[in-house]
């Protein structure tokens, strides 16, 4: 009998997509919606960069839209190499860089090239919801170490060392989604040293590496003893604000692995969007990226402060960590949900329907995310952020 595959049925529809669709439905019905769901920049790309890009496309139409090498434009890979040297002091030759169709494409390529079905992968959870679905999609098994508000969402080194005896790879992000934590140097060093010793792959998602408000990004390259085990997955969605452009990159010190990912990219997508590759090249070559970050980071910091203070004011029983990076406040609302006898998913749906406030339930990010709510703070101004959190508190009986 004709039917969809077991492989497809094994992946559940994400509540994330359901809530985004609900928000759109509410807007179309004429409702005002305060949307805290989108993990994307809250300010548009640099206008000067876009103007130069449009001029380039108008004068080089064929070049801008023709196929590029599967590995990515040589011009862009050279600029990424220079950018890594500039910000991290990291020497990565352009031939070890693969341009991808967004960060998720880079994660899929990296997992596909480093693991086989039924291998086990260590996650530090709560973590990006797509990690869980991607492991299922690729036939991989998850091990995890839990993180909580109590430790500032830092995982246990003992748990990591124990789990790394069982896994083929570790997949982690820093700064993180949804917790916004930056991995501690103690944890980074433990992962890097143990992975080097055991030959375990480290897949390091650094999509948010430039969105740091206090402290600095942790470059695992500085701790790993065997650089061949390290794979870094980057994205242009956050730092130059083109999430819809679907552009990212992977870099590795392992030449064989880079070649394997180029081969896989040719099968899974041929080439990343070429016009966006030219835009990213302009951003890096002409200094637009640095200019954009200098502009947006102070604004995001103010919005971060507004979100954190609003949670403290309107949800006083919530347990919350003030983010030092990334885009999200991730409060633990356990006491409120126990009182109302609802799950975090029920809360998210009811907030959307009754208050027009749309946020993501923490449970989609892993077992330790249960009873949390992910509130994106970069996409709204301070007044709207405060209003949205106030309405959440109102629904939960605090107002």
C-alpha positions as CSV (number, residue, x, y, z in Angstrom):
1,X,0.0,0.0,0.0
2,X,1.2,3.5,-0.9
3,X,2.1,5.6,2.1
4,X,4.7,8.0,3.5
5,X,7.9,6.6,4.9
6,X,8.5,5.5,8.4
7,X,11.5,7.8,8.3
8,X,9.3,10.8,7.7
9,X,6.7,9.7,10.3
10,X,9.4,9.4,12.9
11,X,9.8,13.2,12.9
12,X,7.0,15.0,14.7
13,X,5.7,18.4,13.5
14,X,7.6,21.0,15.5
15,X,5.4,23.2,17.8
16,X,7.7,26.0,16.7
17,X,6.3,25.9,13.2
18,X,2.7,25.5,14.6
19,X,3.1,28.6,16.7
20,X,4.7,30.7,13.9
21,X,1.7,29.7,11.7
22,X,-0.7,30.6,14.5
23,X,0.9,34.0,14.9
24,X,0.5,34.6,11.2
25,X,-3.1,33.5,11.3
26,X,-3.8,35.9,14.2
27,X,-2.3,38.8,12.3
28,X,-4.4,38.0,9.2
29,X,-7.5,38.1,11.3
30,X,-6.7,41.6,12.4
31,X,-5.3,40.8,15.9
32,X,-2.3,42.7,17.2
33,X,0.5,40.2,17.8
34,X,3.7,40.6,19.9
35,X,6.0,37.9,18.4
36,X,8.8,36.6,20.6
37,X,9.3,33.5,18.5
38,X,11.7,34.5,15.7
39,X,15.4,33.7,16.3
40,X,16.5,36.4,13.9
41,X,18.0,39.9,14.0
42,X,15.6,42.6,14.9
43,X,17.2,45.2,12.6
44,X,17.6,45.1,8.8
45,X,20.8,44.5,6.9
46,X,23.2,47.5,6.4
47,X,21.6,49.9,3.9
48,X,25.0,50.8,2.3
49,X,25.9,47.2,1.9
50,X,22.6,46.4,0.2
51,X,22.9,49.5,-2.1
52,X,26.4,48.3,-3.2
53,X,25.1,44.8,-3.6
54,X,22.2,45.9,-5.8
55,X,24.6,47.9,-8.0
56,X,26.9,44.9,-8.3
57,X,24.0,42.7,-9.4
58,X,22.8,45.2,-11.9
59,X,26.2,45.4,-13.5
60,X,27.1,41.7,-13.2
61,X,23.8,40.0,-13.6
62,X,25.1,36.8,-15.2
63,X,27.9,36.5,-12.6
64,X,25.6,37.1,-9.7
65,X,23.1,34.4,-10.6
66,X,25.2,31.7,-12.3
67,X,26.4,28.5,-10.6
68,X,29.4,28.9,-8.3
69,X,31.7,26.0,-7.2
70,X,30.0,23.7,-4.8
71,X,32.5,24.5,-2.1
72,X,31.6,28.2,-2.4
73,X,32.9,31.3,-4.2
74,X,36.7,31.4,-3.8
75,X,36.3,35.2,-3.1
76,X,34.0,34.5,-0.1
77,X,36.1,31.6,1.3
78,X,39.1,33.9,1.2
79,X,37.2,36.6,3.1
80,X,35.9,34.1,5.7
81,X,39.5,33.0,6.2
82,X,40.6,36.5,6.8
83,X,37.6,37.2,9.0
84,X,38.5,34.2,11.3
85,X,42.0,35.5,11.5
86,X,40.8,38.9,12.4
87,X,38.3,38.0,15.1
88,X,39.7,34.7,16.5
89,X,43.4,34.6,15.5
90,X,42.5,31.4,13.7
91,X,44.4,30.3,10.6
92,X,42.1,28.4,8.3
93,X,43.0,28.1,4.6
94,X,40.1,28.8,2.2
95,X,40.3,25.2,0.9
96,X,39.2,24.0,4.4
97,X,36.0,26.2,4.3
98,X,32.7,25.0,2.8
99,X,29.9,27.5,2.1
100,X,26.5,26.1,3.2
101,X,22.8,26.9,2.8
102,X,22.5,28.4,6.3
103,X,23.8,27.0,9.6
104,X,21.4,24.0,9.7
105,X,22.8,22.8,6.3
106,X,26.2,23.0,7.9
107,X,25.1,20.9,10.9
108,X,23.5,18.3,8.6
109,X,26.6,18.1,6.4
110,X,28.9,17.9,9.4
111,X,26.9,15.1,11.0
112,X,26.5,13.2,7.8
113,X,30.3,13.3,7.2
114,X,31.3,12.3,10.7
115,X,28.7,9.8,11.9
116,X,26.9,6.6,10.7
117,X,23.4,5.4,11.5
118,X,23.0,4.3,15.1
119,X,26.0,6.3,16.3
120,X,25.5,8.3,19.5
121,X,25.9,12.1,19.6
122,X,26.2,14.1,22.8
123,X,24.0,17.2,23.2
124,X,24.1,19.8,26.0
125,X,20.5,20.4,26.6
126,X,18.2,22.4,26.4
127,X,19.6,23.0,22.9
128,X,18.5,24.2,19.5
129,X,15.3,22.2,18.7
130,X,16.5,21.2,15.3
131,X,19.4,19.2,16.8
132,X,16.9,16.6,18.0
133,X,15.1,16.4,14.7
134,X,18.3,16.2,12.7
135,X,19.6,13.3,14.8
136,X,16.3,11.5,14.2
137,X,16.4,12.3,10.5
138,X,20.0,10.9,10.2
139,X,19.2,7.8,12.3
140,X,21.5,8.8,15.2
141,X,20.9,8.4,18.9
142,X,21.1,11.2,21.4
143,X,23.0,11.2,24.7
144,X,22.7,14.4,26.7
145,X,24.0,16.3,29.7
146,X,21.4,18.6,31.3
147,X,21.8,22.3,32.1
148,X,19.7,24.5,34.4
149,X,19.2,27.9,35.8
150,X,20.9,26.9,39.0
151,X,24.3,26.6,37.2
152,X,23.8,29.4,34.7
153,X,23.0,26.7,32.1
154,X,26.6,25.4,32.4
155,X,26.7,21.6,32.0
156,X,28.5,19.2,34.4
157,X,32.0,18.4,33.4
158,X,31.6,15.0,35.1
159,X,28.6,14.2,33.0
160,X,30.4,15.3,29.8
161,X,33.4,13.1,30.6
162,X,31.2,10.1,31.3
163,X,29.0,10.5,28.2
164,X,32.0,11.0,25.9
165,X,32.9,7.4,26.5
166,X,29.8,6.4,24.5
167,X,29.6,8.9,21.7
168,X,31.0,9.5,18.2
169,X,30.5,13.2,18.3
170,X,29.6,16.2,20.5
171,X,27.2,18.8,19.1
172,X,27.0,22.1,21.0
173,X,26.4,25.8,20.5
174,X,28.1,28.8,22.2
175,X,26.6,31.3,22.6
176,X,23.6,29.1,22.9
177,X,20.0,28.8,21.7
178,X,17.7,28.9,23.7
179,X,19.6,29.6,27.0
180,X,21.9,32.3,25.6
181,X,24.8,31.0,27.8
182,X,28.4,31.2,26.8
183,X,30.2,28.0,27.5
184,X,32.7,28.3,30.4
185,X,36.4,27.9,29.8
186,X,36.4,24.9,32.2
187,X,33.7,23.1,30.2
188,X,35.3,24.1,26.9
189,X,38.7,22.8,28.0
190,X,37.2,19.5,29.2
191,X,35.4,18.9,26.0
192,X,38.4,19.8,23.8
193,X,40.9,17.7,25.8
194,X,38.7,14.6,26.1
195,X,37.6,14.7,22.5
196,X,41.2,15.0,21.4
197,X,42.2,12.1,23.6
198,X,39.3,9.8,22.5
199,X,39.1,10.9,18.9
200,X,35.5,12.2,19.3
201,X,34.3,14.7,16.8
202,X,33.4,18.2,18.2
203,X,30.7,19.9,16.0
204,X,30.7,23.5,17.3
205,X,27.8,25.7,16.3
206,X,29.0,29.3,16.5
207,X,26.1,31.1,14.8
208,X,25.9,33.6,17.6
209,X,29.6,34.2,18.2
210,X,29.4,38.0,17.5
211,X,26.3,38.6,19.7
212,X,28.1,38.9,23.0
213,X,27.3,41.7,25.5
214,X,29.6,40.8,28.4
215,X,32.7,38.7,28.2
216,X,33.8,37.2,24.9
217,X,33.2,34.3,22.6
218,X,35.0,31.0,23.4
219,X,37.2,29.8,20.5
220,X,37.6,26.0,21.0
221,X,40.6,26.1,18.7
222,X,42.5,27.5,21.6
223,X,41.9,24.4,23.7
224,X,41.7,21.4,21.4
225,X,44.9,19.4,21.2
226,X,44.0,17.5,18.1
227,X,42.6,20.1,15.7
228,X,41.4,17.4,13.2
229,X,38.4,16.5,15.5
230,X,37.0,20.0,15.5
231,X,34.3,21.2,13.0
232,X,33.0,24.8,13.3
233,X,29.6,25.7,11.9
234,X,29.0,29.4,11.2
235,X,26.1,31.4,9.9
236,X,25.5,34.8,8.2
237,X,21.9,34.9,9.5
238,X,22.8,36.8,12.7
239,X,26.0,38.8,12.2
240,X,25.0,40.4,8.9
241,X,21.2,39.9,9.3
242,X,20.3,37.8,6.3
243,X,18.5,34.8,7.8
244,X,16.2,34.5,4.8
245,X,19.2,34.6,2.5
246,X,20.1,31.1,3.9
247,X,23.9,31.3,4.0
248,X,26.4,29.8,6.4
249,X,29.7,28.0,6.3
250,X,31.7,25.2,7.9
251,X,35.4,25.2,8.5
252,X,37.7,22.4,9.7
253,X,41.4,21.7,10.0
254,X,40.8,18.2,8.6
255,X,41.3,18.4,4.8
256,X,39.8,15.0,4.2
257,X,36.6,16.0,6.0
258,X,36.4,19.2,4.1
259,X,36.5,17.3,0.8
260,X,33.8,14.9,2.1
261,X,31.5,17.8,2.9
262,X,32.0,19.3,-0.5
263,X,31.0,16.0,-2.0
264,X,27.9,15.8,0.2
265,X,26.9,19.4,-0.5
266,X,26.9,18.6,-4.2
267,X,24.3,15.9,-3.6
268,X,22.2,17.8,-0.9
269,X,22.0,21.2,-2.6
270,X,24.6,21.6,-5.3
271,X,25.6,25.1,-4.1
272,X,24.6,27.7,-1.5
273,X,22.6,30.7,-2.8
274,X,25.1,32.5,-5.1
275,X,23.7,36.1,-4.9
276,X,23.9,35.8,-1.1
277,X,27.5,34.7,-1.4
278,X,28.4,37.8,-3.3
279,X,26.5,39.9,-0.6
280,X,28.5,38.3,2.2
281,X,31.7,38.8,0.3
282,X,30.9,42.5,0.1
283,X,30.1,42.6,3.8
284,X,33.4,41.1,4.8
285,X,35.6,42.8,2.2
286,X,34.3,46.3,2.7
287,X,33.9,46.4,6.5
288,X,30.1,46.4,6.5
289,X,30.0,43.5,9.0
290,X,32.0,45.3,11.7
291,X,29.9,48.5,11.0
292,X,26.7,46.6,11.4
293,X,27.7,44.9,14.6
294,X,28.9,48.2,16.1
295,X,25.4,49.6,15.4
296,X,23.2,46.7,16.6
297,X,25.0,45.4,19.7
298,X,24.2,48.4,21.9
299,X,20.6,48.3,20.8
300,X,20.3,44.5,21.5
301,X,22.0,45.0,24.9
302,X,19.3,47.6,25.8
303,X,16.6,45.2,24.6
304,X,18.2,42.4,26.6
305,X,18.1,44.5,29.7
306,X,14.5,45.4,29.1
307,X,13.5,41.7,28.7
308,X,15.3,40.6,31.8
309,X,13.9,43.4,33.9
310,X,10.4,42.8,32.6
311,X,10.6,39.2,33.6
312,X,11.8,40.1,37.1
313,X,9.0,42.7,37.4
314,X,6.0,40.9,35.9
315,X,7.0,37.3,36.6
316,X,8.6,37.6,40.1
317,X,8.4,33.9,40.8
318,X,10.2,32.9,37.6
319,X,13.8,31.7,37.8
320,X,15.8,33.4,35.2
321,X,19.4,34.1,34.2
322,X,20.4,37.4,32.7
323,X,21.8,36.6,29.2
324,X,25.4,37.7,28.5
325,X,25.0,36.9,24.8
326,X,22.7,35.6,22.0
327,X,19.0,36.6,21.6
328,X,16.9,34.9,24.2
329,X,15.7,35.1,27.8
330,X,14.7,31.6,29.0
331,X,12.8,31.8,32.3
332,X,11.7,28.8,34.3
333,X,8.0,29.2,35.0
334,X,7.5,25.9,36.9
335,X,5.7,27.5,39.9
336,X,3.2,29.3,37.6
337,X,2.5,26.2,35.4
338,X,2.0,24.0,38.4
339,X,-0.5,26.5,39.8
340,X,-2.4,26.7,36.6
341,X,-2.0,22.9,35.9
342,X,-0.9,23.5,32.3
343,X,2.2,22.5,30.3
344,X,4.6,25.0,28.7
345,X,3.1,24.1,25.3
346,X,-0.4,24.7,26.5
347,X,0.8,28.0,27.9
348,X,2.4,29.1,24.6
349,X,-0.8,28.3,22.7
350,X,-3.1,30.0,25.2
351,X,-0.9,33.1,25.3
352,X,-1.1,33.4,21.6
353,X,-4.9,32.9,21.4
354,X,-5.9,35.0,24.5
355,X,-3.2,37.6,24.7
356,X,-1.7,37.8,21.2
357,X,1.8,37.1,22.7
358,X,3.6,34.3,20.9
359,X,6.7,32.7,22.5
360,X,8.2,29.2,22.3
361,X,7.7,26.4,24.9
362,X,10.9,25.3,26.5
363,X,10.1,21.6,26.1
364,X,10.9,21.7,22.4
365,X,14.5,22.3,23.3
366,X,14.9,19.2,25.4
367,X,13.9,17.6,28.7
368,X,15.5,20.3,30.8
369,X,13.6,23.0,28.9
370,X,10.2,21.8,30.3
371,X,8.3,24.6,32.0
372,X,10.5,27.3,30.4
373,X,9.5,29.8,27.8
374,X,11.9,31.2,25.2
375,X,11.4,34.9,24.7
376,X,13.4,36.5,21.8
377,X,14.5,40.0,22.9
378,X,16.2,41.4,19.8
379,X,13.1,41.6,17.5
380,X,11.1,44.2,19.4
381,X,11.8,47.6,21.0
382,X,11.9,48.0,24.8
383,X,8.4,49.2,25.1
384,X,6.9,46.3,23.2
385,X,9.1,43.8,25.1
386,X,7.8,45.1,28.4
387,X,4.2,45.0,27.2
388,X,4.5,41.5,26.0
389,X,6.0,40.2,29.2
390,X,3.4,42.1,31.2
391,X,0.7,40.3,29.3
392,X,2.3,37.0,30.1
393,X,2.3,37.9,33.8
394,X,-1.3,39.0,33.5
395,X,-2.3,35.6,32.0
396,X,-0.4,33.8,34.8
397,X,-2.2,35.8,37.5
398,X,0.5,38.3,38.4
399,X,-1.4,41.4,37.3
